[in-house]
């Protein structure tokens, strides 16, 4: 991804570190892996959504529940993320979401001033590798419950 490489080159010139958030594409993982291979202090984070779901999941009846920014990518991107987590190109997984019922989620979208949209606390967590379930799929998105 050109934007990853451009930022990595600027960091090298400035002798600075970078922490990329929401890394979702194979190209980003490859750029970070190359920089880390050169000993540069470049780090990538991915969201559990990217390791558990692909753009194909948008086709399901409640596919909107899996959406995040940037959007879900393809199986080859998902495979690159898992490889990156296992081989130190991707440093961590994280989430921006918090649990709530779908009904309150939809209501919050309708009213930008609702408490659910403006003052609900956000819960963040990080781990080295997201938990995959025995079925080979990760648990459904928290916002879909």
Long-range contacts (C-beta under 8 A, 24 or more apart in sequence): 1-25, 1-27, 1-28, 1-31, 4-28, 4-31, 4-32, 5-31, 8-32, 8-35, 8-40, 8-42, 11-40, 11-42, 12-40, 16-41, 17-41, 17-42, 17-43, 18-42, 18-43, 19-43, 19-44, 19-45, 19-91, 20-44, 20-45, 21-45, 21-94, 22-46, 22-47, 22-50, 22-68, 22-69, 22-70, 23-50, 23-81, 23-84, 23-90, 24-50, 24-70, 24-71, 24-72, 24-73, 24-77, 24-81, 25-70, 25-73, 25-77, 25-80, 26-73, 26-76, 26-77, 26-79, 26-80, 26-81, 29-77, 29-80, 29-81, 29-83, 29-84, 29-89, 29-90, 30-80, 30-89, 32-84, 32-89, 32-90, 33-84, 33-87, 33-89, 36-88, 36-89, 43-91, 43-92, 44-84, 44-89, 44-90, 44-91, 45-90, 45-91, 45-92, 45-93, 45-94, 45-126, 46-81, 46-84, 46-85, 46-90, 46-92, 46-93, 46-94, 47-93, 47-94, 47-95, 47-96, 48-93, 48-94, 48-95, 48-130, 48-138, 49-95, 49-141, 50-77, 50-78, 50-81, 51-78, 51-81, 51-82, 51-85, 51-93, 51-130, 51-138, 52-130, 52-132, 52-137, 52-138, 52-139, 53-138, 53-141, 54-78, 62-144, 65-102, 65-140, 65-141, 65-143, 65-144, 66-141, 66-144, 68-96, 85-128, 85-129, 86-129, 92-126, 92-127, 92-128, 93-126, 93-127, 93-128, 93-129, 93-130, 94-124, 94-125, 94-126, 95-123, 95-124, 95-125, 96-122, 96-124, 97-122, 97-123, 97-141, 97-142, 97-143, 98-122, 98-123, 98-142, 99-123, 99-142, 99-143, 99-145, 100-142, 100-143, 101-145, 102-143, 102-144, 102-145, 105-143
